[in-house]
Amino acid sequence: MKFIKGVISEMKLTTWPTAKENRHDTGVVITQSILFAVYLGLLDLIFTRLTLIFF
């Protein structure tokens, strides 16, 4: 029970992000994920083509 009370008191001290900050951060994560996926896809394409040329 002491642990639960400690958790509750710590949760009250936490500064939670606003809805606007959440939307912004989510947008950043999605954008970076898409860019990274495109980057990896291009690397895969390049190395696949090089492999086909040399082997």
mmCIF file of the N, C-alpha and C atoms, coordinates in Angstrom:
data_MODEL
# 
_entry.id   MODEL 
# 
loop_
_atom_site.group_PDB 
_atom_site.id 
_atom_site.type_symbol 
_atom_site.label_atom_id 
_atom_site.label_alt_id 
_atom_site.label_comp_id 
_atom_site.label_asym_id 
_atom_site.label_entity_id 
_atom_site.label_seq_id 
_atom_site.pdbx_PDB_ins_code 
_atom_site.Cartn_x 
_atom_site.Cartn_y 
_atom_site.Cartn_z 
_atom_site.occupancy 
_atom_site.B_iso_or_equiv 
_atom_site.pdbx_formal_charge 
_atom_site.auth_seq_id 
_atom_site.auth_comp_id 
_atom_site.auth_asym_id 
_atom_site.auth_atom_id 
_atom_site.pdbx_PDB_model_num 
ATOM 1   N N  . MET A 1 1  ? 0.823  -1.189  0.000   1.00 0.00 ? 1  MET A N  1 
ATOM 2   C CA . MET A 1 1  ? 0.000  0.000   0.000   1.00 0.00 ? 1  MET A CA 1 
ATOM 3   C C  . MET A 1 1  ? 0.870  1.258   0.000   1.00 0.00 ? 1  MET A C  1 
ATOM 4   N N  . LYS A 1 2  ? 1.986  1.192   0.711   1.00 0.00 ? 2  LYS A N  1 
ATOM 5   C CA . LYS A 1 2  ? 2.893  2.334   0.769   1.00 0.00 ? 2  LYS A CA 1 
ATOM 6   C C  . LYS A 1 2  ? 3.439  2.651   -0.630  1.00 0.00 ? 2  LYS A C  1 
ATOM 7   N N  . PHE A 1 3  ? 3.726  1.587   -1.365  1.00 0.00 ? 3  PHE A N  1 
ATOM 8   C CA . PHE A 1 3  ? 4.235  1.763   -2.728  1.00 0.00 ? 3  PHE A CA 1 
ATOM 9   C C  . PHE A 1 3  ? 3.217  2.490   -3.602  1.00 0.00 ? 3  PHE A C  1 
ATOM 10  N N  . ILE A 1 4  ? 1.965  2.073   -3.527  1.00 0.00 ? 4  ILE A N  1 
ATOM 11  C CA . ILE A 1 4  ? 0.899  2.687   -4.329  1.00 0.00 ? 4  ILE A CA 1 
ATOM 12  C C  . ILE A 1 4  ? 0.747  4.161   -3.982  1.00 0.00 ? 4  ILE A C  1 
ATOM 13  N N  . LYS A 1 5  ? 0.791  4.493   -2.710  1.00 0.00 ? 5  LYS A N  1 
ATOM 14  C CA . LYS A 1 5  ? 0.692  5.895   -2.298  1.00 0.00 ? 5  LYS A CA 1 
ATOM 15  C C  . LYS A 1 5  ? 1.869  6.700   -2.835  1.00 0.00 ? 5  LYS A C  1 
ATOM 16  N N  . GLY A 1 6  ? 3.048  6.096   -2.829  1.00 0.00 ? 6  GLY A N  1 
ATOM 17  C CA . GLY A 1 6  ? 4.224  6.765   -3.381  1.00 0.00 ? 6  GLY A CA 1 
ATOM 18  C C  . GLY A 1 6  ? 4.089  7.009   -4.874  1.00 0.00 ? 6  GLY A C  1 
ATOM 19  N N  . VAL A 1 7  ? 3.563  6.024   -5.581  1.00 0.00 ? 7  VAL A N  1 
ATOM 20  C CA . VAL A 1 7  ? 3.352  6.166   -7.024  1.00 0.00 ? 7  VAL A CA 1 
ATOM 21  C C  . VAL A 1 7  ? 2.355  7.279   -7.305  1.00 0.00 ? 7  VAL A C  1 
ATOM 22  N N  . ILE A 1 8  ? 1.271  7.305   -6.555  1.00 0.00 ? 8  ILE A N  1 
ATOM 23  C CA . ILE A 1 8  ? 0.246  8.336   -6.752  1.00 0.00 ? 8  ILE A CA 1 
ATOM 24  C C  . ILE A 1 8  ? 0.818  9.722   -6.490  1.00 0.00 ? 8  ILE A C  1 
ATOM 25  N N  . SER A 1 9  ? 1.607  9.870   -5.438  1.00 0.00 ? 9  SER A N  1 
ATOM 26  C CA . SER A 1 9  ? 2.180  11.187  -5.140  1.00 0.00 ? 9  SER A CA 1 
ATOM 27  C C  . SER A 1 9  ? 3.169  11.607  -6.228  1.00 0.00 ? 9  SER A C  1 
ATOM 28  N N  . GLU A 1 10 ? 3.927  10.675  -6.764  1.00 0.00 ? 10 GLU A N  1 
ATOM 29  C CA . GLU A 1 10 ? 4.861  11.004  -7.846  1.00 0.00 ? 10 GLU A CA 1 
ATOM 30  C C  . GLU A 1 10 ? 4.118  11.364  -9.130  1.00 0.00 ? 10 GLU A C  1 
ATOM 31  N N  . MET A 1 11 ? 3.017  10.675  -9.400  1.00 0.00 ? 11 MET A N  1 
ATOM 32  C CA . MET A 1 11 ? 2.229  10.970  -10.600 1.00 0.00 ? 11 MET A CA 1 
ATOM 33  C C  . MET A 1 11 ? 1.644  12.379  -10.538 1.00 0.00 ? 11 MET A C  1 
ATOM 34  N N  . LYS A 1 12 ? 1.318  12.849  -9.342  1.00 0.00 ? 12 LYS A N  1 
ATOM 35  C CA . LYS A 1 12 ? 0.788  14.205  -9.191  1.00 0.00 ? 12 LYS A CA 1 
ATOM 36  C C  . LYS A 1 12 ? 1.862  15.251  -9.464  1.00 0.00 ? 12 LYS A C  1 
ATOM 37  N N  . LEU A 1 13 ? 3.129  14.901  -9.262  1.00 0.00 ? 13 LEU A N  1 
ATOM 38  C CA . LEU A 1 13 ? 4.227  15.829  -9.501  1.00 0.00 ? 13 LEU A CA 1 
ATOM 39  C C  . LEU A 1 13 ? 4.646  15.871  -10.968 1.00 0.00 ? 13 LEU A C  1 
ATOM 40  N N  . THR A 1 14 ? 4.176  14.913  -11.744 1.00 0.00 ? 14 THR A N  1 
ATOM 41  C CA . THR A 1 14 ? 4.564  14.817  -13.144 1.00 0.00 ? 14 THR A CA 1 
ATOM 42  C C  . THR A 1 14 ? 3.935  15.940  -13.953 1.00 0.00 ? 14 THR A C  1 
ATOM 43  N N  . THR A 1 15 ? 4.718  16.544  -14.831 1.00 0.00 ? 15 THR A N  1 
ATOM 44  C CA . THR A 1 15 ? 4.200  17.547  -15.752 1.00 0.00 ? 15 THR A CA 1 
ATOM 45  C C  . THR A 1 15 ? 3.865  16.838  -17.055 1.00 0.00 ? 15 THR A C  1 
ATOM 46  N N  . TRP A 1 16 ? 2.580  16.762  -17.365 1.00 0.00 ? 16 TRP A N  1 
ATOM 47  C CA . TRP A 1 16 ? 2.137  16.053  -18.549 1.00 0.00 ? 16 TRP A CA 1 
ATOM 48  C C  . TRP A 1 16 ? 2.093  17.003  -19.734 1.00 0.00 ? 16 TRP A C  1 
ATOM 49  N N  . PRO A 1 17 ? 2.418  16.524  -20.936 1.00 0.00 ? 17 PRO A N  1 
ATOM 50  C CA . PRO A 1 17 ? 2.359  17.391  -22.118 1.00 0.00 ? 17 PRO A CA 1 
ATOM 51  C C  . PRO A 1 17 ? 0.915  17.740  -22.471 1.00 0.00 ? 17 PRO A C  1 
ATOM 52  N N  . THR A 1 18 ? 0.772  18.893  -23.104 1.00 0.00 ? 18 THR A N  1 
ATOM 53  C CA . THR A 1 18 ? -0.558 19.316  -23.545 1.00 0.00 ? 18 THR A CA 1 
ATOM 54  C C  . THR A 1 18 ? -0.947 18.536  -24.801 1.00 0.00 ? 18 THR A C  1 
ATOM 55  N N  . ALA A 1 19 ? -2.207 18.659  -25.185 1.00 0.00 ? 19 ALA A N  1 
ATOM 56  C CA . ALA A 1 19 ? -2.681 17.977  -26.395 1.00 0.00 ? 19 ALA A CA 1 
ATOM 57  C C  . ALA A 1 19 ? -1.931 18.492  -27.623 1.00 0.00 ? 19 ALA A C  1 
ATOM 58  N N  . LYS A 1 20 ? -1.647 19.790  -27.647 1.00 0.00 ? 20 LYS A N  1 
ATOM 59  C CA . LYS A 1 20 ? -0.920 20.372  -28.780 1.00 0.00 ? 20 LYS A CA 1 
ATOM 60  C C  . LYS A 1 20 ? 0.497  19.804  -28.851 1.00 0.00 ? 20 LYS A C  1 
ATOM 61  N N  . GLU A 1 21 ? 1.159  19.690  -27.717 1.00 0.00 ? 21 GLU A N  1 
ATOM 62  C CA . GLU A 1 21 ? 2.504  19.112  -27.690 1.00 0.00 ? 21 GLU A CA 1 
ATOM 63  C C  . GLU A 1 21 ? 2.478  17.646  -28.118 1.00 0.00 ? 21 GLU A C  1 
ATOM 64  N N  . ASN A 1 22 ? 1.455  16.924  -27.692 1.00 0.00 ? 22 ASN A N  1 
ATOM 65  C CA . ASN A 1 22 ? 1.317  15.519  -28.091 1.00 0.00 ? 22 ASN A CA 1 
ATOM 66  C C  . ASN A 1 22 ? 1.158  15.383  -29.600 1.00 0.00 ? 22 ASN A C  1 
ATOM 67  N N  . ARG A 1 23 ? 0.313  16.235  -30.190 1.00 0.00 ? 23 ARG A N  1 
ATOM 68  C CA . ARG A 1 23 ? 0.114  16.190  -31.641 1.00 0.00 ? 23 ARG A CA 1 
ATOM 69  C C  . ARG A 1 23 ? 1.416  16.507  -32.366 1.00 0.00 ? 23 ARG A C  1 
ATOM 70  N N  . HIS A 1 24 ? 2.129  17.520  -31.898 1.00 0.00 ? 24 HIS A N  1 
ATOM 71  C CA . HIS A 1 24 ? 3.389  17.900  -32.528 1.00 0.00 ? 24 HIS A CA 1 
ATOM 72  C C  . HIS A 1 24 ? 4.399  16.765  -32.440 1.00 0.00 ? 24 HIS A C  1 
ATOM 73  N N  . ASP A 1 25 ? 4.576  16.222  -31.258 1.00 0.00 ? 25 ASP A N  1 
ATOM 74  C CA . ASP A 1 25 ? 5.549  15.145  -31.065 1.00 0.00 ? 25 ASP A CA 1 
ATOM 75  C C  . ASP A 1 25 ? 5.180  13.907  -31.879 1.00 0.00 ? 25 ASP A C  1 
ATOM 76  N N  . THR A 1 26 ? 3.889  13.606  -31.961 1.00 0.00 ? 26 THR A N  1 
ATOM 77  C CA . THR A 1 26 ? 3.441  12.472  -32.764 1.00 0.00 ? 26 THR A CA 1 
ATOM 78  C C  . THR A 1 26 ? 3.753  12.713  -34.238 1.00 0.00 ? 26 THR A C  1 
ATOM 79  N N  . GLY A 1 27 ? 3.526  13.928  -34.699 1.00 0.00 ? 27 GLY A N  1 
ATOM 80  C CA . GLY A 1 27 ? 3.848  14.279  -36.085 1.00 0.00 ? 27 GLY A CA 1 
ATOM 81  C C  . GLY A 1 27 ? 5.327  14.137  -36.378 1.00 0.00 ? 27 GLY A C  1 
ATOM 82  N N  . VAL A 1 28 ? 6.158  14.556  -35.440 1.00 0.00 ? 28 VAL A N  1 
ATOM 83  C CA . VAL A 1 28 ? 7.608  14.437  -35.612 1.00 0.00 ? 28 VAL A CA 1 
ATOM 84  C C  . VAL A 1 28 ? 8.010  12.968  -35.715 1.00 0.00 ? 28 VAL A C  1 
ATOM 85  N N  . VAL A 1 29 ? 7.469  12.145  -34.841 1.00 0.00 ? 29 VAL A N  1 
ATOM 86  C CA . VAL A 1 29 ? 7.812  10.715  -34.847 1.00 0.00 ? 29 VAL A CA 1 
ATOM 87  C C  . VAL A 1 29 ? 7.363  10.058  -36.147 1.00 0.00 ? 29 VAL A C  1 
ATOM 88  N N  . ILE A 1 30 ? 6.147  10.361  -36.599 1.00 0.00 ? 30 ILE A N  1 
ATOM 89  C CA . ILE A 1 30 ? 5.646  9.770   -37.841 1.00 0.00 ? 30 ILE A CA 1 
ATOM 90  C C  . ILE A 1 30 ? 6.486  10.220  -39.030 1.00 0.00 ? 30 ILE A C  1 
ATOM 91  N N  . THR A 1 31 ? 6.806  11.515  -39.090 1.00 0.00 ? 31 THR A N  1 
ATOM 92  C CA . THR A 1 31 ? 7.619  12.042  -40.186 1.00 0.00 ? 31 THR A CA 1 
ATOM 93  C C  . THR A 1 31 ? 8.996  11.394  -40.210 1.00 0.00 ? 31 THR A C  1 
ATOM 94  N N  . GLN A 1 32 ? 9.644  11.317  -39.064 1.00 0.00 ? 32 GLN A N  1 
ATOM 95  C CA . GLN A 1 32 ? 10.968 10.703  -39.010 1.00 0.00 ? 32 GLN A CA 1 
ATOM 96  C C  . GLN A 1 32 ? 10.911 9.225   -39.364 1.00 0.00 ? 32 GLN A C  1 
ATOM 97  N N  . SER A 1 33 ? 9.867  8.549   -38.954 1.00 0.00 ? 33 SER A N  1 
ATOM 98  C CA . SER A 1 33 ? 9.719  7.128   -39.284 1.00 0.00 ? 33 SER A CA 1 
ATOM 99  C C  . SER A 1 33 ? 9.580  6.933   -40.789 1.00 0.00 ? 33 SER A C  1 
ATOM 100 N N  . ILE A 1 34 ? 8.782  7.784   -41.428 1.00 0.00 ? 34 ILE A N  1 
ATOM 101 C CA . ILE A 1 34 ? 8.602  7.688   -42.881 1.00 0.00 ? 34 ILE A CA 1 
ATOM 102 C C  . ILE A 1 34 ? 9.910  7.985   -43.600 1.00 0.00 ? 34 ILE A C  1 
ATOM 103 N N  . LEU A 1 35 ? 10.602 9.037   -43.189 1.00 0.00 ? 35 LEU A N  1 
ATOM 104 C CA . LEU A 1 35 ? 11.875 9.380   -43.825 1.00 0.00 ? 35 LEU A CA 1 
ATOM 105 C C  . LEU A 1 35 ? 12.903 8.267   -43.658 1.00 0.00 ? 35 LEU A C  1 
ATOM 106 N N  . PHE A 1 36 ? 12.960 7.672   -42.490 1.00 0.00 ? 36 PHE A N  1 
ATOM 107 C CA . PHE A 1 36 ? 13.900 6.583   -42.242 1.00 0.00 ? 36 PHE A CA 1 
ATOM 108 C C  . PHE A 1 36 ? 13.539 5.360   -43.081 1.00 0.00 ? 36 PHE A C  1 
ATOM 109 N N  . ALA A 1 37 ? 12.248 5.083   -43.223 1.00 0.00 ? 37 ALA A N  1 
ATOM 110 C CA . ALA A 1 37 ? 11.808 3.953   -44.044 1.00 0.00 ? 37 ALA A CA 1 
ATOM 111 C C  . ALA A 1 37 ? 12.182 4.171   -45.509 1.00 0.00 ? 37 ALA A C  1 
ATOM 112 N N  . VAL A 1 38 ? 12.008 5.391   -46.004 1.00 0.00 ? 38 VAL A N  1 
ATOM 113 C CA . VAL A 1 38 ? 12.396 5.707   -47.384 1.00 0.00 ? 38 VAL A CA 1 
ATOM 114 C C  . VAL A 1 38 ? 13.902 5.560   -47.551 1.00 0.00 ? 38 VAL A C  1 
ATOM 115 N N  . TYR A 1 39 ? 14.661 6.051   -46.599 1.00 0.00 ? 39 TYR A N  1 
ATOM 116 C CA . TYR A 1 39 ? 16.123 5.940   -46.633 1.00 0.00 ? 39 TYR A CA 1 
ATOM 117 C C  . TYR A 1 39 ? 16.554 4.477   -46.686 1.00 0.00 ? 39 TYR A C  1 
ATOM 118 N N  . LEU A 1 40 ? 15.988 3.653   -45.809 1.00 0.00 ? 40 LEU A N  1 
ATOM 119 C CA . LEU A 1 40 ? 16.335 2.228   -45.809 1.00 0.00 ? 40 LEU A CA 1 
ATOM 120 C C  . LEU A 1 40 ? 15.891 1.547   -47.100 1.00 0.00 ? 40 LEU A C  1 
ATOM 121 N N  . GLY A 1 41 ? 14.745 1.940   -47.616 1.00 0.00 ? 41 GLY A N  1 
ATOM 122 C CA . GLY A 1 41 ? 14.273 1.383   -48.882 1.00 0.00 ? 41 GLY A CA 1 
ATOM 123 C C  . GLY A 1 41 ? 15.210 1.710   -50.026 1.00 0.00 ? 41 GLY A C  1 
ATOM 124 N N  . LEU A 1 42 ? 15.702 2.941   -50.056 1.00 0.00 ? 42 LEU A N  1 
ATOM 125 C CA . LEU A 1 42 ? 16.653 3.328   -51.099 1.00 0.00 ? 42 LEU A CA 1 
ATOM 126 C C  . LEU A 1 42 ? 17.967 2.570   -50.962 1.00 0.00 ? 42 LEU A C  1 
ATOM 127 N N  . LEU A 1 43 ? 18.452 2.428   -49.741 1.00 0.00 ? 43 LEU A N  1 
ATOM 128 C CA . LEU A 1 43 ? 19.675 1.645   -49.540 1.00 0.00 ? 43 LEU A CA 1 
ATOM 129 C C  . LEU A 1 43 ? 19.480 0.206   -49.991 1.00 0.00 ? 43 LEU A C  1 
ATOM 130 N N  . ASP A 1 44 ? 18.345 -0.368  -49.666 1.00 0.00 ? 44 ASP A N  1 
ATOM 131 C CA . ASP A 1 44 ? 18.046 -1.736  -50.073 1.00 0.00 ? 44 ASP A CA 1 
ATOM 132 C C  . ASP A 1 44 ? 18.019 -1.848  -51.593 1.00 0.00 ? 44 ASP A C  1 
ATOM 133 N N  . LEU A 1 45 ? 17.393 -0.891  -52.250 1.00 0.00 ? 45 LEU A N  1 
ATOM 134 C CA . LEU A 1 45 ? 17.324 -0.890  -53.705 1.00 0.00 ? 45 LEU A CA 1 
ATOM 135 C C  . LEU A 1 45 ? 18.717 -0.786  -54.321 1.00 0.00 ? 45 LEU A C  1 
ATOM 136 N N  . ILE A 1 46 ? 19.525 0.122   -53.795 1.00 0.00 ? 46 ILE A N  1 
ATOM 137 C CA . ILE A 1 46 ? 20.884 0.310   -54.311 1.00 0.00 ? 46 ILE A CA 1 
ATOM 138 C C  . ILE A 1 46 ? 21.705 -0.962  -54.150 1.00 0.00 ? 46 ILE A C  1 
ATOM 139 N N  . PHE A 1 47 ? 21.687 -1.545  -52.966 1.00 0.00 ? 47 PHE A N  1 
ATOM 140 C CA . PHE A 1 47 ? 22.492 -2.743  -52.738 1.00 0.00 ? 47 PHE A CA 1 
ATOM 141 C C  . PHE A 1 47 ? 21.955 -3.944  -53.516 1.00 0.00 ? 47 PHE A C  1 
ATOM 142 N N  . THR A 1 48 ? 20.659 -4.001  -53.723 1.00 0.00 ? 48 THR A N  1 
ATOM 143 C CA . THR A 1 48 ? 20.097 -5.079  -54.544 1.00 0.00 ? 48 THR A CA 1 
ATOM 144 C C  . THR A 1 48 ? 20.578 -4.950  -55.979 1.00 0.00 ? 48 THR A C  1 
ATOM 145 N N  . ARG A 1 49 ? 20.545 -3.736  -56.513 1.00 0.00 ? 49 ARG A N  1 
ATOM 146 C CA . ARG A 1 49 ? 21.014 -3.512  -57.894 1.00 0.00 ? 49 ARG A CA 1 
ATOM 147 C C  . ARG A 1 49 ? 22.502 -3.811  -58.018 1.00 0.00 ? 49 ARG A C  1 
ATOM 148 N N  . LEU A 1 50 ? 23.292 -3.376  -57.038 1.00 0.00 ? 50 LEU A N  1 
ATOM 149 C CA . LEU A 1 50 ? 24.730 -3.656  -57.079 1.00 0.00 ? 50 LEU A CA 1 
ATOM 150 C C  . LEU A 1 50 ? 25.003 -5.154  -57.008 1.00 0.00 ? 50 LEU A C  1 
ATOM 151 N N  . THR A 1 51 ? 24.248 -5.848  -56.202 1.00 0.00 ? 51 THR A N  1 
ATOM 152 C CA . THR A 1 51 ? 24.414 -7.297  -56.095 1.00 0.00 ? 51 THR A CA 1 
ATOM 153 C C  . THR A 1 51 ? 24.086 -7.977  -57.418 1.00 0.00 ? 51 THR A C  1 
ATOM 154 N N  . LEU A 1 52 ? 23.039 -7.521  -58.084 1.00 0.00 ? 52 LEU A N  1 
ATOM 155 C CA . LEU A 1 52 ? 22.667 -8.112  -59.370 1.00 0.00 ? 52 LEU A CA 1 
ATOM 156 C C  . LEU A 1 52 ? 23.712 -7.827  -60.446 1.00 0.00 ? 52 LEU A C  1 
ATOM 157 N N  . ILE A 1 53 ? 24.333 -6.668  -60.372 1.00 0.00 ? 53 ILE A N  1 
ATOM 158 C CA . ILE A 1 53 ? 25.358 -6.313  -61.361 1.00 0.00 ? 53 ILE A CA 1 
ATOM 159 C C  . ILE A 1 53 ? 26.611 -7.162  -61.173 1.00 0.00 ? 53 ILE A C  1 
ATOM 160 N N  . PHE A 1 54 ? 27.049 -7.327  -59.941 1.00 0.00 ? 54 PHE A N  1 
ATOM 161 C CA . PHE A 1 54 ? 28.322 -7.996  -59.679 1.00 0.00 ? 54 PHE A CA 1 
ATOM 162 C C  . PHE A 1 54 ? 28.214 -9.504  -59.521 1.00 0.00 ? 54 PHE A C  1 
ATOM 163 N N  . PHE A 1 55 ? 27.045 -10.008 -59.231 1.00 0.00 ? 55 PHE A N  1 
ATOM 164 C CA . PHE A 1 55 ? 26.909 -11.452 -59.027 1.00 0.00 ? 55 PHE A CA 1 
ATOM 165 C C  . PHE A 1 55 ? 25.895 -11.965 -59.993 1.00 0.00 ? 55 PHE A C  1 
# 
